[in-house]
């Protein structure tokens, strides 16, 4: 079992059961951006939250409650 941190990539989060739903719930815009599909393996959740002013701690808390 691994812990999701600010340095975890979106690609790794998308592997989690329910990970995409949590990202959508918090309004992570990168999921629908065509260019993000090329960067999903390198974009870190902490970078995305900083760029868009999203609540990193809340997102991490919820992601770390999912089945891994």
CORHUJO-V961018 format. One line per field, one symbol per residue. ss: DSSP state (A for helix, B for strand, O for the rest). phi: phi as a letter, one per 40 degrees, with the letter a starting at -180 (. if undefined). burial: I if it has 9 or more other ideal C-beta (glycine too) atoms within 8 Angstrom, else O. Layout:
ss->???
phi->???
burial->???
//
This chain:
ss->OOOOOOOOBAAAAAOOOOAAAAAAAOOOAAAOOOOAAAAOOOOBAAAAAAAAOOOAAAAAAAAOOOOO
phi->.bbcbcccccdccccccgccccccdcgccccbcdccdcbdcbccdccccccbgccddcccdccccccb
burial->OOOIOIOIIIOIIIOIOOIIOIIIOIOIOIIOOOOIOOIIOOIIIIOIIOOIOIOIOOIIOIIOOIOO
//
